[in-house]
């Protein structure tokens, strides 16, 4: 139950949530956070788009995967995409911190990035489900809301990373921006529809 409590607390008091997350098993909790985010998205939003026979709002960039079959495949590869981005983004943050001569706990970074991406998901799922039901998913409304939620994720990851050391929050903000803008968004542009 404390996993759910930390997730819920992150919605209204992220600093306290990340403090409560610190003694929890790392990277185990970050792994569960990322899996929850991407598996629930795959079996709700993406499956709904597939069952409603919707066409992706962008054609497939993957030459071996036709656009009309994209949502079927995305149901299965979305969790793998999430895991890959989680590992890549966390490793990048760890390497930058180590390269700067700072202490860096890779397991803690994995937990922070995982929870930073999971905490705002109830809002994201609600927006997606409503826009799918209204048949406006993928139009200008959805990317705008997703951009705002990405800013929320950046703030959460910044708060979590700052718990490693209480100095230089601007550095952690830059690292959180790197996680979203340098890893997740470019890869999402390639793989996520």
C-alpha positions, -999 to 999 in steps of 0.1 A, spaced: 0 0 0 28 25 6 36 24 -32 1 38 -38 3 62 -9 36 77 -23 20 79 -58 -11 97 -44 10 120 -22 31 129 -52 0 145 -67 -3 171 -39 30 171 -21 58 158 -43 87 168 -20 72 147 8 65 118 -16 101 117 -28 113 119 8 91 88 16 104 71 -16 141 74 -5 142 44 18 122 22 -6 138 -5 -27 156 10 -56 153 6 -86 125 -19 -79 99 8 -72 110 28 -102 106 -2 -124 71 -9 -111 62 28 -117 74 27 -153 57 -6 -160 24 7 -145 25 39 -166 31 22 -199 12 -11 -194 -19 7 -183 -16 32 -212 -12 3 -236 -42 -17 -224 -65 12 -220 -57 41 -244 -39 22 -272 -62 -8 -270 -93 15 -272 -78 33 -303 -73 -2 -319 -107 -15 -310 -123 17 -323 -103 12 -355 -88 47 -353 -59 56 -376 -28 71 -360 -26 109 -363 9 106 -378 19 79 -403 44 53 -392 81 62 -394 89 25 -391 90 11 -426 83 -24 -415 51 -14 -397 21 -2 -417 2 28 -402 -31 8 -403 -15 -19 -380 4 5 -358 -19 5 -328 -20 -33 -327 18 -34 -325 20 -4 -301 0 -23 -275 29 -47 -272 59 -25 -277 48 6 -257 59 -10 -223 93 -19 -239 96 17 -252 89 29 -217 115 6 -201 141 15 -227 136 53 -223 136 50 -185 170 32 -185 185 55 -212 173 87 -195 184 76 -160 218 64 -173 223 98 -190 216 117 -158 239 94 -139 267 98 -164 264 136 -164 265 138 -126 294 115 -124 312 134 -152 308 166 -131 324 148 -101 291 147 -82 278 118 -61 252 99 -80 231 70 -70 219 53 -102 193 33 -84 178 64 -68 177 81 -102 158 51 -116 133 55 -88 129 92 -93 125 91 -131 100 62 -127 79 80 -102 83 113 -119 67 98 -150 40 79 -131 26 105 -107 8 127 -133 -6 97 -152 -41 98 -138 -45 132 -154 -30 120 -186 -52 89 -188 -83 110 -181 -74 134 -209 -66 106 -233 -98 86 -225 -120 117 -229 -103 127 -261 -106 91 -275 -143 90 -265 -149 124 -282 -129 113 -313 -105 142 -309 -74 123 -298 -43 135 -316 -57 168 -326 -43 201 -313 -60 196 -279 -42 164 -270 -6 175 -278 -12 208 -259 -24 190 -227 4 164 -230 30 193 -232 16 208 -200 18 174 -183 54 170 -195 62 203 -177 47 187 -146 69 156 -151 99 178 -154 91 196 -121 86 162 -104 119 148 -116 136 180 -106 122 177 -71 132 140 -69 167 145 -81 172 174 -57 167 150 -28 201 135 -37 218 167 -26 201 199 -15 222 222 -37 220 236 -72 183 230 -81 190 245 -115 213 217 -124 186 192 -116 161 212 -136 184 210 -166 188 172 -161 150 168 -158 145 188 -190 171 165 -206 151 134 -195 119 147 -212 132 168 -241 164 149 -248 152 113 -245 114 108 -241 100 133 -266 124 126 -295 119 88 -291 81 93 -287 81 112 -320 96 82 -337 76 54 -319 45 66 -303 13 74 -322 
